[in-house]
Each structure stands twice: as C-alpha cells, then as structure tokens.
Amino acid sequence: MPIVRLHKLFGIDSNGSEDLLVVVVERGGSNVGLVVDQVIGQQEVIIKTLDNSILKGVKGFAGATILGDGNVALIVDVVTLL
C-alpha cells in the first residue's frame, strides 16, 4: 500500500513523533495510507468546491467546508495526491 506523508507533500513541519499514525483511504479502487499528526474526529460535511478561490488548481485539495463551530476546513483530494 502506498504511504503519503502529508506534511512533506504540503511542505509543513510534522510533530516529530517516531510513531506513525496512518489513515487508510480508498483511491481509485485501491488503498492509500495518509500519515497524519492526529485524528480529531469524523464529521459529515458538505463540500464547497474551490472554483473561484485562491486555491483553485492547487494539487491536493478538493474543496472546503464550514464546520459547526464556524471554522473553515480544507478537504484533501486523495485522487490528486500521488
């Protein structure tokens, strides 16, 4: 199974832990492991596409959503990660 280290892909610092936390997602009929720093929870959301946003055309993002607390969360596009 391919493993994608999101902190390297997006050019951000990781928490530096030697233990890996991997979230397995389906991509095109096969599984991909996403290495993440933490899993906060699971929510059902409505995705707003980034058609006219500053992130339009940026690899790795499918859209965004507004969470119940008013914060905006970006939605990772697993298909474009590899």
N, CA and C atoms as an extended XYZ file, in Angstrom:
246
Properties=species:S:1:pos:R:3:atomname:S:1:resname:S:1:resid:I:1 pbc="F F F"
N         0.847       -1.161        0.000 N   MET     1
C         0.000        0.000        0.000 CA  MET     1
C         0.904        1.238        0.000 C   MET     1
N         0.652        2.182       -0.923 N   PRO     2
C         1.427        3.426       -0.917 CA  PRO     2
C         1.141        4.243        0.344 C   PRO     2
N         2.171        4.894        0.861 N   ILE     3
C         2.048        5.752        2.031 CA  ILE     3
C         2.381        7.181        1.611 C   ILE     3
N         1.509        8.130        1.934 N   VAL     4
C         1.724        9.544        1.617 CA  VAL     4
C         1.919       10.290        2.927 C   VAL     4
N         3.049       10.959        3.053 N   ARG     5
C         3.320       11.783        4.241 CA  ARG     5
C         2.845       13.200        3.933 C   ARG     5
N         1.688       13.543        4.467 N   LEU     6
C         1.051       14.808        4.126 CA  LEU     6
C         1.914       16.016        4.484 C   LEU     6
N         2.662       15.940        5.582 N   HIS     7
C         3.479       17.100        5.956 CA  HIS     7
C         4.560       17.383        4.912 C   HIS     7
N         5.105       16.339        4.305 N   LYS     8
C         6.099       16.542        3.243 CA  LYS     8
C         5.437       17.052        1.968 C   LYS     8
N         4.297       16.498        1.629 N   LEU     9
C         3.583       16.889        0.421 CA  LEU     9
C         3.196       18.364        0.445 C   LEU     9
N         2.741       18.836        1.617 N   PHE    10
C         2.295       20.221        1.731 CA  PHE    10
C         3.376       21.159        2.268 C   PHE    10
N         4.583       20.616        2.534 N   GLY    11
C         5.703       21.456        2.962 CA  GLY    11
C         5.528       22.082        4.330 C   GLY    11
N         5.005       21.306        5.281 N   ILE    12
C         4.831       21.817        6.643 CA  ILE    12
C         5.577       20.923        7.620 C   ILE    12
N         5.829       21.429        8.824 N   ASP    13
C         6.504       20.654        9.852 CA  ASP    13
C         5.564       19.616       10.431 C   ASP    13
N         6.135       18.459       10.771 N   SER    14
C         5.335       17.442       11.457 CA  SER    14
C         5.586       17.586       12.947 C   SER    14
N         4.893       16.779       13.735 N   ASN    15
C         5.069       16.852       15.180 CA  ASN    15
C         6.363       16.178       15.636 C   ASN    15
N         7.084       15.539       14.717 N   GLY    16
C         8.368       14.938       15.037 CA  GLY    16
C         8.301       13.592       15.741 C   GLY    16
N         7.144       13.051       15.940 N   SER    17
C         6.997       11.764       16.615 CA  SER    17
C         7.536       10.639       15.736 C   SER    17
N         8.160        9.647       16.364 N   GLU    18
C         8.646        8.487       15.613 CA  GLU    18
C         7.519        7.509       15.311 C   GLU    18
N         6.449        7.557       16.095 N   ASP    19
C         5.294        6.703       15.846 CA  ASP    19
C         4.481        7.305       14.707 C   ASP    19
N         4.045        6.453       13.777 N   LEU    20
C         3.260        6.928       12.647 CA  LEU    20
C         1.787        6.641       12.875 C   LEU    20
N         0.978        7.633       12.606 N   LEU    21
C        -0.469        7.477       12.616 CA  LEU    21
C        -0.904        7.519       11.164 C   LEU    21
N        -1.493        6.417       10.679 N   VAL    22
C        -1.842        6.296        9.266 CA  VAL    22
C        -3.348        6.129        9.130 C   VAL    22
N        -3.932        6.980        8.292 N   VAL    23
C        -5.344        6.870        7.959 CA  VAL    23
C        -5.421        6.227        6.584 C   VAL    23
N        -6.126        5.116        6.476 N   VAL    24
C        -6.239        4.393        5.206 CA  VAL    24
C        -7.501        4.873        4.493 C   VAL    24
N        -7.314        5.312        3.240 N   VAL    25
C        -8.425        5.794        2.422 CA  VAL    25
C        -8.427        5.043        1.099 C   VAL    25
N        -9.579        5.005        0.451 N   GLU    26
C        -9.679        4.364       -0.856 CA  GLU    26
C        -9.435        5.398       -1.944 C   GLU    26
N        -8.631        5.002       -2.915 N   ARG    27
C        -8.314        5.880       -4.042 CA  ARG    27
C        -8.351        5.050       -5.311 C   ARG    27
N        -9.321        5.284       -6.155 N   GLY    28
C        -9.406        4.584       -7.429 CA  GLY    28
C        -9.458        3.074       -7.298 C   GLY    28
N       -10.137        2.573       -6.303 N   GLY    29
C       -10.282        1.133       -6.127 CA  GLY    29
C        -9.173        0.477       -5.329 C   GLY    29
N        -8.137        1.231       -4.926 N   SER    30
C        -7.080        0.671       -4.088 CA  SER    30
C        -6.894        1.566       -2.862 C   SER    30
N        -6.183        1.051       -1.875 N   ASN    31
C        -5.998        1.787       -0.631 CA  ASN    31
C        -4.704        2.590       -0.641 C   ASN    31
N        -4.727        3.724        0.052 N   VAL    32
C        -3.568        4.590        0.241 CA  VAL    32
C        -3.527        4.948        1.722 C   VAL    32
N        -2.341        4.939        2.314 N   GLY    33
C        -2.178        5.346        3.703 CA  GLY    33
C        -1.714        6.792        3.781 C   GLY    33
N        -2.421        7.614        4.537 N   LEU    34
C        -2.042        9.008        4.747 CA  LEU    34
C        -1.457        9.146        6.137 C   LEU    34
N        -0.187        9.549        6.240 N   VAL    35
C         0.445        9.756        7.534 CA  VAL    35
C         0.010       11.125        8.050 C   VAL    35
N        -0.605       11.147        9.228 N   VAL    36
C        -1.121       12.380        9.818 CA  VAL    36
C        -0.560       12.542       11.226 C   VAL    36
N        -0.594       13.774       11.748 N   ASP    37
C        -0.146       14.032       13.114 CA  ASP    37
C        -1.192       13.607       14.137 C   ASP    37
N        -2.464       13.826       13.803 N   GLN    38
C        -3.528       13.429       14.717 CA  GLN    38
C        -4.855       13.314       13.971 C   GLN    38
N        -5.758       12.538       14.548 N   VAL    39
C        -7.125       12.442       14.047 CA  VAL    39
C        -8.004       13.104       15.095 C   VAL    39
N        -8.685       14.159       14.707 N   ILE    40
C        -9.501       14.916       15.650 CA  ILE    40
C       -10.895       14.325       15.769 C   ILE    40
N       -11.422       13.832       14.675 N   GLY    41
C       -12.759       13.257       14.713 CA  GLY    41
C       -13.268       13.021       13.316 C   GLY    41
N       -14.505       12.636       13.239 N   GLN    42
C       -15.148       12.367       11.955 CA  GLN    42
C       -16.435       13.174       11.904 C   GLN    42
N       -16.672       13.807       10.752 N   GLN    43
C       -17.883       14.600       10.581 CA  GLN    43
C       -18.436       14.399        9.189 C   GLN    43
N       -19.753       14.516        9.070 N   GLU    44
C       -20.375       14.571        7.756 CA  GLU    44
C       -20.457       16.034        7.374 C   GLU    44
N       -19.948       16.354        6.172 N   VAL    45
C       -19.898       17.752        5.755 CA  VAL    45
C       -20.368       17.891        4.319 C   VAL    45
N       -20.694       19.105        3.954 N   ILE    46
C       -20.994       19.449        2.569 CA  ILE    46
C       -19.770       20.173        2.023 C   ILE    46
N       -19.246       19.706        0.901 N   ILE    47
C       -18.028       20.275        0.337 CA  ILE    47
C       -18.374       21.379       -0.647 C   ILE    47
N       -17.757       22.518       -0.452 N   LYS    48
C       -17.858       23.644       -1.390 CA  LYS    48
C       -16.615       23.593       -2.267 C   LYS    48
N       -16.801       23.471       -3.580 N   THR    49
C       -15.642       23.412       -4.471 CA  THR    49
C       -14.905       24.744       -4.471 C   THR    49
N       -13.652       24.720       -4.878 N   LEU    50
C       -12.812       25.906       -4.862 CA  LEU    50
C       -12.735       26.545       -6.243 C   LEU    50
N       -13.856       26.614       -6.945 N   ASP    51
C       -13.868       27.138       -8.313 CA  ASP    51
C       -13.323       28.552       -8.422 C   ASP    51
N       -13.696       29.434       -7.527 N   ASN    52
C       -13.250       30.818       -7.637 CA  ASN    52
C       -12.432       31.242       -6.416 C   ASN    52
N       -11.726       30.298       -5.846 N   SER    53
C       -10.930       30.567       -4.652 CA  SER    53
C        -9.459       30.684       -5.003 C   SER    53
N        -8.694       31.163       -4.073 N   ILE    54
C        -7.252       31.300       -4.263 CA  ILE    54
C        -6.574       29.937       -4.426 C   ILE    54
N        -7.197       28.872       -3.926 N   LEU    55
C        -6.598       27.541       -4.023 CA  LEU    55
C        -7.007       26.789       -5.281 C   LEU    55
N        -7.743       27.434       -6.172 N   LYS    56
C        -8.167       26.761       -7.394 CA  LYS    56
C        -6.937       26.262       -8.151 C   LYS    56
N        -6.957       25.017       -8.541 N   GLY    57
C        -5.859       24.436       -9.295 CA  GLY    57
C        -4.706       23.942       -8.455 C   GLY    57
N        -4.755       24.132       -7.146 N   VAL    58
C        -3.682       23.651       -6.273 CA  VAL    58
C        -3.895       22.168       -6.030 C   VAL    58
N        -2.869       21.381       -6.323 N   LYS    59
C        -2.932       19.930       -6.158 CA  LYS    59
C        -3.150       19.567       -4.692 C   LYS    59
N        -4.068       18.643       -4.456 N   GLY    60
C        -4.257       18.106       -3.119 CA  GLY    60
C        -5.504       18.555       -2.394 C   GLY    60
N        -6.247       19.531       -2.929 N   PHE    61
C        -7.448       19.997       -2.249 CA  PHE    61
C        -8.673       19.857       -3.150 C   PHE    61
N        -9.730       19.252       -2.602 N   ALA    62
C       -10.972       19.069       -3.342 CA  ALA    62
C       -11.932       20.218       -3.109 C   ALA    62
N       -11.806       20.866       -1.979 N   GLY    63
C       -12.718       21.941       -1.635 CA  GLY    63
C       -12.560       22.317       -0.183 C   GLY    63
N       -13.591       22.942        0.357 N   ALA    64
C       -13.584       23.373        1.746 CA  ALA    64
C       -14.980       23.214        2.324 C   ALA    64
N       -15.060       23.266        3.640 N   THR    65
C       -16.351       23.220        4.308 CA  THR    65
C       -16.289       24.117        5.530 C   THR    65
N       -17.430       24.570        5.976 N   ILE    66
C       -17.514       25.339        7.211 CA  ILE    66
C       -18.002       24.391        8.299 C   ILE    66
N       -17.210       24.275        9.355 N   LEU    67
C       -17.538       23.374       10.452 CA  LEU    67
C       -18.600       23.987       11.349 C   LEU    67
N       -19.167       23.190       12.230 N   GLY    68
C       -20.210       23.647       13.130 CA  GLY    68
C       -19.793       24.800       14.024 C   GLY    68
N       -18.488       24.898       14.326 N   ASP    69
C       -18.002       25.990       15.175 CA  ASP    69
C       -17.638       27.237       14.380 C   ASP    69
N       -17.872       27.211       13.046 N   GLY    70
C       -17.591       28.362       12.206 CA  GLY    70
C       -16.232       28.347       11.534 C   GLY    70
N       -15.361       27.440       11.920 N   ASN    71
C       -14.044       27.336       11.287 CA  ASN    71
C       -14.160       26.720        9.900 C   ASN    71
N       -13.237       27.091        9.017 N   VAL    72
C       -13.184       26.529        7.675 CA  VAL    72
C       -12.165       25.399        7.661 C   VAL    72
N       -12.522       24.284        7.056 N   ALA    73
C       -11.622       23.142        6.932 CA  ALA    73
C       -11.448       22.815        5.457 C   ALA    73
N       -10.206       22.609        5.037 N   LEU    74
C        -9.929       22.192        3.671 CA  LEU    74
C       -10.137       20.688        3.553 C   LEU    74
N       -10.633       20.249        2.415 N   ILE    75
C       -10.892       18.833        2.151 CA  ILE    75
C        -9.790       18.315        1.240 C   ILE    75
N        -9.073       17.276        1.692 N   VAL    76
C        -7.984       16.689        0.916 CA  VAL    76
C        -8.566       15.884       -0.230 C   VAL    76
N        -8.008       16.076       -1.429 N   ASP    77
C        -8.406       15.328       -2.619 CA  ASP    77
C        -7.428       14.175       -2.792 C   ASP    77
N        -7.817       13.000       -2.339 N   VAL    78
C        -6.925       11.843       -2.333 CA  VAL    78
C        -6.495       11.458       -3.741 C   VAL    78
N        -7.347       11.661       -4.728 N   VAL    79
C        -7.039       11.267       -6.105 CA  VAL    79
C        -5.817       12.010       -6.651 C   VAL    79
N        -5.630       13.271       -6.271 N   THR    80
C        -4.515       14.064       -6.824 CA  THR    80
C        -3.245       13.997       -5.987 C   THR    80
N        -3.230       13.226       -4.910 N   LEU    81
C        -2.065       13.220       -4.021 CA  LEU    81
C        -0.848       12.517       -4.606 C   LEU    81
N        -1.054       11.487       -5.401 N   LEU    82
C         0.092       10.714       -5.924 CA  LEU    82
C         0.368       11.025       -7.364 C   LEU    82
